[in-house]
Amino acid sequence: MKHPKKTLRFAPRFPGGPATRRLVLGAMGLLWLIPVYLLLVNAFRPSTEYDADRIWVPDGDFGFFDNVKLAWDAAGLGPSILSTLLYSAVSPLAAVVLGAMAGFAIVVLRLRAGFWWFMLLFGGTIFPIQMLVIPLFISYSSADLYDRRLGLVLVYTAVCVPLAALVMRSFFTGVAYSIYEAARVDGASVWRIFWRVYLPLAVPALSAVAILEFAFVWNDLLFGLTLSQNENVRPVMTALSSLSSAYSGSTVPVVLAAGLVMSLPTVLVFLGAQRIFARGLTLGQY
């Protein structure tokens, strides 16, 4: 009996051997660290000691905390941080639940014309977000949602739902349909199956999507500039942008120090949830 020939596949090798590979990776790492170095050096120098000709040279004095205090008072970052925490927590959570519902209906319940419903839901992402600014501003002004926290929660949720629906549709496609059939035979309702069976199975994928959407909402500038004005409502990145205006009077070290501090939440979230995030990227394998 003849055995079929096996085709051996070898992983592509980096030209030049391990030494060259380490050298190239080290050079790429240094290139990535150059902007980080410039950010740290100039954020830690006193606000009045900035010199464009000496941006590469660290200053002997330490003025980081003074710079943060100046930025905090000038931009009113306290209320903006609280508002951004609300947006970054509520909107991704609502979006992943709605996206999971959409994926469950399309894949598990086998919604009629489900693919076209999904295309309608996800198709809006092909348009640049900038195209939504003017219609949102007009509609929010008419509906009394302009410069209100509820309005920003709604728009962030709506923007985040398509990605969640895409991921959940892919995830539920890899789950055996027999699980749903067995639960129905046992007498479980559709809602009970979704909340007690499918949603717990999707926790890794939901977590990965929620982390990405948390970073998007926290770092958003466009919607905050367009749909908010009051310092108690505007997101933190909108508040930071006021520091770099021509009338703020803030120096470069103050702006850099504030930007460094405001970027820490997303960094901490990724570091603290890196295992969950990496697990969620392997959809359907857990």
C-alpha positions in Angstrom: 0.0 0.0 0.0 1.4 3.3 -1.1 1.5 6.1 1.4 0.8 9.6 0.1 3.8 11.8 0.0 4.1 14.3 2.8 5.1 17.8 1.9 7.5 19.2 4.5 7.0 22.9 5.2 9.7 24.8 6.9 9.3 28.1 8.6 11.1 31.0 6.7 14.5 31.7 8.3 15.7 35.2 8.9 18.7 35.8 6.6 22.0 36.2 8.4 21.5 34.0 11.4 20.7 34.8 15.1 23.3 37.6 15.4 21.8 39.6 12.5 18.3 39.0 13.8 19.2 40.3 17.3 20.9 43.3 15.7 17.9 44.2 13.5 15.4 43.7 16.4 17.6 45.8 18.7 17.8 48.6 16.1 14.0 48.5 15.6 13.6 48.7 19.4 15.8 51.7 19.6 13.9 53.5 16.9 10.7 52.9 18.8 12.2 54.2 22.0 13.5 57.5 20.6 10.1 59.3 20.8 9.6 57.8 24.3 13.0 59.2 25.3 12.2 62.7 24.0 8.8 62.6 25.8 10.3 61.7 29.1 13.3 64.0 28.9 11.1 67.1 28.1 8.2 66.2 30.4 10.5 66.0 33.4 12.3 69.3 32.8 10.9 72.5 34.5 8.2 74.3 32.5 10.4 77.4 32.1 13.5 75.6 31.0 12.4 74.3 27.6 14.8 75.0 24.8 14.2 73.6 21.3 18.0 73.3 20.7 18.4 71.1 23.8 15.5 68.7 23.6 17.9 65.7 23.6 19.8 66.7 26.7 18.2 66.0 30.1 17.8 68.9 32.5 19.4 68.8 35.9 16.2 70.0 37.7 13.1 67.9 38.2 9.9 69.6 37.4 7.5 66.8 36.4 5.1 67.1 39.3 5.0 70.9 39.0 4.2 70.5 35.3 1.3 68.1 36.1 -0.1 70.5 38.7 0.0 73.4 36.2 -1.7 71.3 33.6 -4.3 70.1 36.1 -5.2 73.6 37.1 -5.1 75.1 33.6 -7.2 72.5 31.9 -9.5 71.5 34.7 -8.5 67.8 34.3 -10.3 66.5 37.4 -14.0 66.6 36.1 -12.8 65.5 32.7 -11.1 62.4 34.1 -14.3 61.4 35.9 -16.3 61.9 32.8 -13.9 59.9 30.7 -13.9 57.1 33.2 -17.7 57.0 32.9 -17.5 56.9 29.1 -14.7 54.3 29.0 -16.5 52.0 31.3 -20.1 52.2 30.3 -19.9 52.5 26.5 -17.5 49.5 25.9 -19.6 47.4 28.3 -22.8 48.2 26.6 -21.2 47.8 23.2 -19.9 44.3 23.9 -23.2 43.1 25.2 -25.1 44.5 22.2 -22.5 43.1 19.9 -22.8 39.7 21.6 -26.6 39.8 21.1 -26.2 40.6 17.4 -23.7 37.8 16.9 -25.9 35.4 18.8 -29.0 36.3 16.8 -27.1 36.0 13.4 -25.2 32.8 14.1 -27.0 30.8 16.7 -30.6 31.9 16.1 -29.9 31.9 12.4 -31.7 35.1 11.7 -33.2 35.4 8.3 -30.9 37.4 6.0 -28.5 37.5 8.9 -25.5 38.2 6.7 -27.2 41.3 5.3 -28.2 42.5 8.8 -24.6 42.1 9.8 -23.5 44.1 6.7 -25.9 46.8 7.6 -24.5 46.9 11.2 -20.9 46.7 10.2 -21.1 48.7 6.9 -21.1 52.0 8.7 -17.5 51.5 9.7 -16.4 51.9 6.0 -17.1 55.6 6.2 -14.6 58.0 8.0 -15.7 59.1 11.4 -15.3 62.7 10.3 -18.4 62.3 8.1 -20.5 61.7 11.2 -19.5 65.0 13.0 -21.8 67.5 11.3 -25.0 65.2 11.3 -24.3 64.3 15.0 -23.8 67.9 15.9 -27.1 68.9 14.3 -29.1 66.0 15.6 -27.7 66.3 19.1 -28.5 70.0 19.2 -32.1 69.3 18.2 -32.5 66.4 20.6 -31.0 68.3 23.6 -28.1 65.8 23.8 -25.3 68.3 23.0 -22.9 68.9 25.9 -24.4 66.1 28.0 -22.8 62.9 29.3 -25.7 60.8 28.0 -25.1 62.0 24.5 -21.4 61.0 24.6 -22.2 57.6 26.1 -24.6 56.9 23.3 -22.3 57.9 20.5 -19.4 56.0 21.9 -21.6 52.9 22.4 -22.8 53.2 18.8 -19.3 53.5 17.4 -18.0 50.5 19.4 -20.9 48.1 18.6 -19.8 47.1 15.0 -16.4 45.8 16.2 -18.0 43.8 19.0 -20.5 42.4 16.6 -17.8 41.3 14.1 -15.8 39.6 16.8 -18.8 37.9 18.4 -20.1 36.7 15.1 -16.7 35.0 14.4 -16.6 33.6 17.9 -20.1 32.1 17.9 -19.4 30.5 14.5 -16.8 28.4 16.2 -19.1 27.2 19.0 -20.9 23.9 18.3 -24.5 24.4 17.4 -25.4 21.2 19.4 -24.9 23.2 22.6 -27.8 25.4 21.7 -29.9 22.4 20.7 -29.2 20.5 23.9 -30.1 23.5 26.0 -33.4 23.9 24.1 -34.2 20.2 24.6 -33.6 20.8 28.4 -36.2 23.5 28.3 -34.0 26.6 28.5 -35.3 29.8 26.9 -33.4 31.7 24.3 -32.5 34.5 26.8 -31.4 32.0 29.4 -29.2 30.2 26.8 -27.6 33.5 25.8 -26.9 34.8 29.3 -26.0 31.5 31.0 -24.3 29.5 28.3 -23.0 31.6 25.3 -22.1 34.8 27.1 -19.8 33.0 29.7 -18.2 31.1 26.8 -17.4 34.4 25.1 -15.8 36.1 28.1 -12.2 36.0 26.7 -13.3 37.5 23.4 -15.6 40.1 25.1 -12.7 41.1 27.3 -10.3 41.6 24.4 -12.9 43.8 22.6 -13.7 45.8 25.7 -10.0 46.5 26.2 -9.6 47.8 22.7 -12.7 49.9 22.9 -11.7 51.3 26.3 -8.5 52.5 24.7 -10.4 54.0 21.8 -12.9 55.9 24.0 -10.2 57.1 26.4 -8.1 58.5 23.6 -10.9 60.0 21.6 -10.6 63.7 20.7 -13.0 64.2 17.7 -16.3 63.5 19.4 -15.3 65.3 22.5 -14.5 68.4 20.6 -17.7 68.3 18.6 -20.3 67.3 21.1 -19.1 68.8 24.4 -18.1 72.1 25.7 -18.5 72.1 29.5 -15.4 70.9 31.5 -17.7 68.6 33.5 -18.7 66.8 30.3 -15.8 67.0 27.9 -13.4 64.0 27.7 -9.9 64.3 29.0 -8.2 64.4 25.6 -10.4 67.4 24.7 -9.3 69.1 27.9 -5.6 68.3 27.1 -6.0 69.8 23.6 -6.9 73.2 25.2 -3.4 73.3 26.7 -1.8 73.4 23.3 -3.9 76.3 22.0 -2.4 79.7 21.3 -4.2 81.3 24.3 -3.5 78.7 27.0 0.0 80.0 27.8 1.2 76.4 28.7 4.7 75.5 27.8 5.8 72.3 26.1 6.9 70.5 29.3 3.5 71.1 30.8 1.7 69.7 27.8 4.0 66.6 27.6 3.7 65.9 31.3 0.0 66.0 31.2 -0.1 63.8 28.1 2.2 61.3 29.8 0.0 61.1 32.9 -3.2 60.8 30.9 -1.8 57.9 28.8 -1.1 55.8 31.9 -4.7 54.3 32.3 -4.6 52.6 28.9 -1.1 51.3 29.5 -2.1 50.0 32.9 -5.2 48.3 31.5 -3.2 46.6 28.8 -0.5 45.4 31.3 -3.0 44.3 33.9 -5.2 42.4 31.4 -2.6 41.2 29.0 -3.3 37.5 29.6 -7.0 38.0 29.1 -6.3 40.1 26.0 -4.0 37.5 24.5 -6.5 34.7 25.3 -9.3 36.7 23.7 -7.3 37.0 20.4 -7.4 33.2 20.0 -11.1 33.1 19.3 -12.9 29.9 19.8 -9.9 28.0 21.2 -10.9 28.4 24.8 
